[in-house]
Amino acid sequence: MSTWKKSTRSSQSGQCVEVSRDHVPGKIAVRDSKNPDADALVFTAGEWEAFLDGVRKSEFDI
């Protein structure tokens, strides 16, 4: 059974993503909380860290 976590900054509107470190062994999985039965995006630890680093640096701000 996978453990999925939603950000504490997420609203209750259901428009969130969830992250799991045990959905795929050794990988980080991300899914749409509105559609939990759909496929998840799967990242290596390095890819996930690079993404988080970009978020922290505001590289994805619109």
ROLO-647389 format. One line per 3 residues: number of its first residue (from 1); their letters; for each residue x negated, y negated, z of N, C-alpha, C, O. Coordinates in Angstrom, 1 decimal, padded with zeros to 4 digits, always signed. Layout:
NUM) A) X:Y:Z:X:Y:Z:X:Y:Z:X:Y:Z  ...
END
This chain:
1) MST) -000.8:+001.2:+000.0:+000.0:+000.0:+000.0:-000.9:-001.2:+000.0:-001.8:-001.4:+000.8  -000.7:-002.1:-000.9:-001.4:-003.4:-001.0:-001.0:-004.4:+000.0:+000.2:-004.5:+000.3  -001.9:-005.2:+000.4:-001.6:-006.3:+001.3:-001.7:-007.6:+000.5:-002.8:-007.9:+000.0
4) WKK) -000.6:-008.3:+000.3:-000.6:-009.6:-000.5:-000.5:-010.7:+000.5:+000.3:-010.7:+001.4  -001.3:-011.8:+000.2:-001.2:-013.0:+001.1:-000.9:-014.2:+000.2:-001.4:-014.4:-000.9  +000.0:-015.0:+000.8:+000.4:-016.3:+000.1:-000.3:-017.4:+000.9:-000.4:-017.3:+002.1
7) STR) -000.7:-018.5:+000.2:-001.3:-019.6:+000.9:-000.4:-020.2:+001.9:+000.8:-020.2:+001.7  -000.9:-020.6:+003.0:-000.2:-021.3:+004.0:+000.3:-022.7:+003.5:+001.2:-023.3:+004.1  -000.2:-023.2:+002.4:+000.2:-024.4:+001.8:+001.3:-024.2:+000.9:+001.8:-025.2:+000.3
10) SSQ) +001.7:-023.0:+000.6:+002.8:-022.7:-000.3:+004.2:-023.2:+000.2:+004.4:-023.2:+001.4  +005.0:-023.7:-000.7:+006.3:-024.1:-000.2:+007.2:-022.9:-000.2:+006.8:-021.8:-000.6  +008.4:-023.0:+000.3:+009.4:-021.9:+000.4:+010.2:-021.8:-000.9:+011.1:-021.0:-001.0
13) SGQ) +009.8:-022.6:-001.9:+010.6:-022.5:-003.2:+010.3:-021.3:-004.0:+011.0:-021.0:-005.0  +009.3:-020.5:-003.6:+009.0:-019.3:-004.3:+008.1:-019.4:-005.5:+007.8:-018.5:-006.3  +007.6:-020.6:-005.7:+006.7:-020.9:-006.9:+005.3:-020.8:-006.4:+004.5:-021.8:-006.4
16) CVE) +004.8:-019.6:-006.1:+003.5:-019.4:-005.5:+002.8:-018.2:-006.2:+003.4:-017.4:-006.9  +001.5:-018.1:-005.9:+000.8:-016.9:-006.2:+000.4:-016.3:-004.9:+000.3:-016.9:-003.9  +000.1:-015.0:-005.0:-000.3:-014.2:-003.9:-001.6:-013.5:-004.3:-001.8:-013.2:-005.5
19) VSR) -002.5:-013.3:-003.3:-003.8:-012.7:-003.5:-003.9:-011.4:-002.7:-003.4:-011.3:-001.6  -004.5:-010.4:-003.3:-004.8:-009.1:-002.6:-006.2:-008.7:-002.8:-006.8:-008.7:-003.9  -006.9:-008.3:-001.7:-008.3:-007.8:-001.8:-008.3:-006.2:-001.8:-009.3:-005.6:-001.9
22) DHV) -007.1:-005.6:-001.7:-007.0:-004.1:-001.6:-006.1:-003.5:-002.7:-005.9:-002.3:-002.7  -005.6:-004.3:-003.6:-004.7:-003.8:-004.7:-005.5:-003.0:-005.6:-005.1:-001.9:-006.1  -006.7:-003.4:-006.0:-007.7:-002.7:-006.8:-009.0:-002.6:-006.1:-009.5:-003.7:-005.8
25) PGK) -009.5:-001.5:-005.7:-010.7:-001.4:-004.9:-011.9:-002.2:-005.5:-012.2:-002.1:-006.7  -012.5:-003.0:-004.7:-013.6:-003.8:-005.1:-013.3:-005.0:-006.0:-014.2:-005.7:-006.5  -012.0:-005.3:-006.1:-011.6:-006.5:-007.0:-010.6:-007.3:-006.2:-010.1:-007.0:-005.1
28) IAV) -010.4:-008.5:-006.7:-009.4:-009.4:-006.2:-008.2:-009.5:-007.2:-008.5:-009.8:-008.3  -007.0:-009.3:-006.7:-005.9:-009.3:-007.6:-005.0:-010.5:-007.2:-004.9:-010.9:-006.1  -004.4:-011.1:-008.3:-003.5:-012.3:-008.1:-002.2:-012.0:-008.9:-002.3:-011.5:-010.0
31) RDS) -001.1:-012.3:-008.2:+000.2:-012.1:-008.8:+001.1:-013.3:-008.6:+000.9:-014.1:-007.7  +002.1:-013.4:-009.4:+003.2:-014.4:-009.3:+004.2:-013.9:-008.2:+004.7:-012.8:-008.3  +004.4:-014.7:-007.2:+005.2:-014.3:-006.1:+006.7:-014.1:-006.5:+007.5:-013.4:-005.9
34) KNP) +007.1:-014.8:-007.6:+008.5:-014.7:-008.1:+008.7:-013.4:-008.9:+009.8:-013.0:-009.0  +007.6:-012.8:-009.3:+007.7:-011.5:-010.1:+006.7:-010.5:-009.6:+005.7:-010.2:-010.3  +006.8:-010.0:-008.4:+005.8:-009.1:-007.8:+005.6:-007.8:-008.5:+004.6:-007.1:-008.2
37) DAD) +006.6:-007.4:-009.3:+006.5:-006.1:-010.0:+005.7:-006.2:-011.3:+005.4:-005.2:-011.9  +005.4:-007.4:-011.7:+004.7:-007.6:-013.0:+003.2:-007.3:-012.7:+002.8:-007.2:-011.6  +002.4:-007.2:-013.8:+001.0:-006.9:-013.7:+000.3:-008.1:-013.0:+000.7:-009.2:-013.1
40) ALV) -000.7:-007.8:-012.2:-001.5:-008.8:-011.5:-002.8:-009.1:-012.4:-003.2:-008.2:-013.2  -003.3:-010.3:-012.2:-004.6:-010.6:-012.8:-005.6:-010.1:-011.9:-005.5:-010.2:-010.7  -006.7:-009.5:-012.4:-007.7:-008.8:-011.6:-009.1:-009.5:-011.9:-009.5:-009.6:-013.0
43) FTA) -009.8:-009.8:-010.8:-011.1:-010.5:-010.9:-012.1:-009.8:-010.1:-011.8:-009.2:-009.1  -013.4:-009.9:-010.6:-014.5:-009.4:-009.7:-014.7:-010.5:-008.6:-014.2:-011.6:-008.7  -015.4:-010.1:-007.6:-015.7:-011.0:-006.5:-016.4:-012.3:-007.0:-016.1:-013.4:-006.6
46) GEW) -017.3:-012.1:-008.0:-018.1:-013.3:-008.5:-017.1:-014.2:-009.3:-017.3:-015.4:-009.2  -016.2:-013.6:-010.1:-015.3:-014.4:-010.9:-014.4:-015.2:-009.9:-014.1:-016.4:-010.1  -013.9:-014.5:-008.9:-013.0:-015.2:-007.9:-013.7:-016.3:-007.2:-013.2:-017.4:-007.0
49) EAF) -015.0:-016.1:-006.8:-015.7:-017.1:-006.1:-016.0:-018.3:-007.0:-015.9:-019.5:-006.6  -016.2:-018.1:-008.3:-016.4:-019.2:-009.2:-015.2:-020.0:-009.4:-015.2:-021.2:-009.5  -014.0:-019.3:-009.4:-012.7:-020.0:-009.5:-012.5:-020.8:-008.3:-012.1:-022.0:-008.4
52) LDG) -012.7:-020.3:-007.1:-012.5:-021.0:-005.9:-013.4:-022.2:-005.8:-013.0:-023.3:-005.3  -014.7:-022.0:-006.2:-015.6:-023.2:-006.3:-015.1:-024.3:-007.2:-015.2:-025.5:-006.8  -014.5:-023.9:-008.3:-014.0:-024.9:-009.2:-012.8:-025.6:-008.6:-012.6:-026.8:-008.8
55) VRK) -012.0:-024.9:-007.9:-010.8:-025.5:-007.2:-011.3:-026.5:-006.1:-010.9:-027.7:-006.1  -012.3:-026.1:-005.4:-012.9:-027.0:-004.3:-013.5:-028.3:-004.9:-013.5:-029.3:-004.3  -014.0:-028.2:-006.1:-014.6:-029.3:-006.8:-013.6:-030.1:-007.7:-014.0:-031.0:-008.4
58) SEF) -012.4:-029.7:-007.6:-011.3:-030.4:-008.3:-011.5:-030.3:-009.9:-011.0:-031.2:-010.6  -012.1:-029.2:-010.3:-012.3:-029.1:-011.8:-011.1:-028.8:-012.5:-011.0:-028.9:-013.8  -010.0:-028.4:-011.9:-008.8:-028.0:-012.6:-007.7:-029.1:-012.4:-006.5:-028.8:-012.8
61) DI) -008.0:-030.2:-011.8:-006.9:-031.2:-011.6:-006.5:-031.8:-012.9:-007.3:-032.0:-013.8  -005.2:-032.0:-013.0:-004.6:-032.5:-014.3:-004.6:-034.0:-014.2:-004.2:-034.6:-015.2
END
